[in-house]
Amino acid sequence: MPNGAQHPLTPELPAQLESESLSALAHDETHAELELVDAALSAQHARGLTLRAVRLIKSDLSDSRLDHLTLTNSQLEGCNLANIQSRSAELSRVSIGTSRLTGIALSEATLRDVTIRDCRVDLASFGFSRLERVSFEGCLLAQAAFLDAQLENVRFHDCDLTSADFRGARLRACEFRRSDLTDLQGVESLRGAAFEWSDIVNMAGTWAAALGIEVLDSE
C-alpha cells in the first residue's frame, strides 16, 4: 500500500525579524530577515525580486507583476495575493495561510516544500510548473489549472477542486483526501495519484465518464 506523499519542509526563520515598512518594490532587489505587517504593495512591477526569510502579515501584493520572483524560507498569513503574475518564480520552504490567491498565475514556476492552508486559490494557474512536496490543505481550488505541470509528492487535503484542469499534467506520489473533484478536467492525468477508498467509490461516476463507460438502468 502507498505510504502517501511526503510532507513539505517548513520555513526556517530567524527568532527575531526586523520590522520594516515598504512602499514600493523594485527590479532585482533583495529583502531578507524582515517582517511586514499591513504592507500596501498592490499593483507592483518588480522583475527578479528576492524575498528571503520574511514574514508577511495582512499585506496586499495583489495585481502585481513579479516575474522571476524568488521566495524562500518565508511565511505569509492573511495576505492578498490575488491576480499576481509571476512567470518562472521559485518558491522554496514557504508557508501561506488564510490568504487570497484567486487568479494567481505561477506559470513555468518551481514550488518546492510549500504549504498552502485555508486559502482561496480559485482560478489560479500553475501551467508548465513543477510542484514538489507541496501541500494544499482546506483550500478552494475551483477552476485552478495545472496544465502540463509536473506534480511530485503533492497533497490535496479537504480541498474543493471543482472544474480544476489537470490536462497534460504528470503526477507522481500525489494524494487526494476528502476533496471534491466534480467536473474535473483531465481525469486521465491522475494516474500516479492515491485516493482513500471512500473517495474512489464516491467518484465512480467521474471515473466512468473518463473511460467512456455508459451506465445502464437496472432491469
Secondary structure, DSSP 8 states (H G I E B T S, - for coil): --------------SS-EE---S---TT-EEEEEEEES-B-TT-B-TT-EEEEEEEES-B-TT-B-TT-EEEEEEEES-B-TT-B-TT-EEEEEEEES-B-TT-B-TT-EEEEEEEES-B-TT-B-TT-EEEEEEEES-B-TT-B-TT-EEEEEEEES-B-TT-B-TT-EEESEEEES-B-TT-B-GGGGTTEEE-HHHHHHTHHHHHHHHT-------
